[in-house]
Amino acid sequence: MTVEEIQLTEMDDASIRAFLANRKTGVLGLPTDDVPYLLPMSFGYDDATLYFTFVGGPDSRKRALIEATDRARFLSYAAESPFNWESVLVTGTVESIPEDEWDDIRPVLEAAWRPEIVETAMATEAVTVYRFAAEEWTGYKHTGLPPGFDGDDSVSR
């Protein structure tokens, strides 16, 4: 299969919004002096805005890095098979949300998937919520067929 034969489709805004609304995890990239710091993250999503909940004390590296930047990148993807996958890369601004505003976004925060260890830690550790406002995004999906599969649903007998 050549690159020209790959059925790669660029996603439009509506497709990107739908994809993010149905995903719960991805990778947050924060800038450093050397190489980006990459974090697997769960997120809540609402109308071009992602929400991240950080758990842990003020000495955490991820907290220091996110507080030191105003722009970051986030990648979310789904890979069902080598011939069926999609990914969205979001670039945007990041800001901490004051605790007195959390009630306004509670449904989004509660819809976010989190590992049990994070849920447990939230009861005793410091929690900070960040808003990641999308400034630009791109998304691609591949929904091709495996080599040799012609898509004909008929069965030869």
C-alpha positions in Angstrom: 0.0 0.0 0.0 1.4 3.4 -1.0 1.0 6.7 0.9 -1.3 7.8 -1.9 -3.6 4.8 -1.2 -4.0 5.5 2.5 -7.5 6.7 3.3 -6.5 9.5 5.7 -9.2 12.1 6.3 -8.7 15.5 7.9 -11.4 16.0 10.5 -13.6 19.1 10.4 -14.5 21.2 13.5 -17.7 19.2 14.2 -15.8 15.9 14.0 -13.1 17.1 16.3 -15.7 18.4 18.8 -17.5 15.0 18.7 -14.3 13.1 19.1 -13.2 15.1 22.2 -16.7 14.9 23.7 -16.4 11.1 23.5 -12.8 10.7 24.7 -11.7 10.8 28.3 -7.9 10.5 28.1 -4.9 11.8 26.3 -1.4 13.2 26.7 -0.7 16.7 27.9 2.6 18.2 26.7 4.1 21.0 28.8 7.1 23.0 27.7 10.5 22.7 29.5 14.0 24.0 28.8 14.9 20.7 27.3 12.3 18.3 25.9 8.5 18.5 26.5 7.1 17.0 29.7 4.4 14.5 28.7 1.7 13.4 31.0 -1.1 10.9 30.5 -4.2 12.8 31.6 -7.9 12.3 32.0 -10.0 15.3 31.0 -13.5 16.7 30.9 -14.6 18.5 27.7 -17.1 21.3 27.1 -17.3 23.4 23.9 -13.6 23.7 22.9 -12.4 23.7 26.5 -10.7 20.8 28.3 -10.5 20.6 32.0 -7.7 18.8 33.9 -7.7 18.0 37.6 -4.3 17.8 39.2 -3.9 16.0 42.6 -0.9 16.5 44.8 1.1 19.1 46.6 2.8 22.3 45.4 6.1 20.5 44.9 4.8 18.5 42.0 6.7 18.9 38.7 3.6 18.9 36.6 2.0 21.6 38.7 5.2 23.8 38.5 5.4 23.4 34.7 1.7 24.1 34.1 1.9 27.2 36.3 4.9 28.4 34.4 3.3 28.3 31.0 0.3 29.8 29.4 0.3 27.6 26.3 0.4 23.8 25.9 -0.5 20.9 23.6 -2.8 18.0 24.2 -3.2 14.8 22.1 -6.1 12.5 22.3 -6.3 9.4 20.1 -8.2 6.2 19.6 -6.6 3.2 17.8 -9.0 0.4 17.1 -6.8 -1.3 14.6 -3.9 -0.4 12.2 -6.6 0.5 9.7 -9.1 2.3 11.9 -7.7 5.1 14.1 -8.2 8.8 14.8 -6.3 11.5 16.7 -6.8 15.1 17.6 -4.0 17.6 18.5 -5.0 20.7 20.4 -2.9 23.8 21.1 -4.2 26.3 23.6 -3.9 28.4 26.7 -3.9 27.0 30.2 -5.1 28.7 33.4 -6.0 27.6 36.9 -9.6 27.9 37.9 -10.4 29.3 41.3 -12.2 26.8 43.6 -15.2 29.2 43.9 -15.9 28.6 40.2 -15.8 24.8 40.3 -19.6 24.5 40.9 -20.1 26.1 37.5 -18.2 23.3 35.8 -19.1 20.4 38.2 -21.0 18.3 35.5 -18.0 18.4 33.2 -15.5 17.6 36.0 -17.7 14.7 37.2 -18.0 13.3 33.7 -14.2 13.0 33.4 -12.8 9.5 33.9 -10.1 9.2 36.5 -8.1 6.2 37.8 -9.2 5.0 41.2 -5.9 6.0 42.8 -6.6 9.6 41.8 -10.2 9.5 43.1 -8.9 8.2 46.4 -6.1 10.8 46.6 -8.6 13.6 45.9 -10.1 13.0 49.4 -6.8 14.0 51.2 -4.5 15.7 48.7 -4.5 19.2 47.3 -6.6 19.5 44.1 -6.3 22.1 41.4 -8.4 22.4 38.3 -7.1 23.8 35.0 -8.9 25.1 32.0 -7.3 24.4 28.6 -8.9 26.6 26.0 -8.4 25.4 22.5 -6.9 28.0 20.2 -6.2 25.6 17.3 -6.7 22.0 16.6 -6.2 19.4 13.9 -7.6 15.9 13.7 -7.1 13.0 11.3 -8.6 9.6 11.0 -7.9 6.6 8.9 -10.7 4.3 8.1 -9.1 2.3 5.4 -9.4 -1.4 4.7 -6.7 -4.0 5.2 -4.7 -4.8 2.0 -6.6 -7.3 -0.1 -10.0 -6.5 1.3 -12.1 -5.1 -1.4 -15.1 -4.1 0.7 -17.5 -6.4 -1.2 -19.9 -7.8 1.4 -21.0 -10.7 -0.8 -19.7 -14.1 0.2 -18.5 -16.5 -2.5 -19.7 -20.1 -2.1 
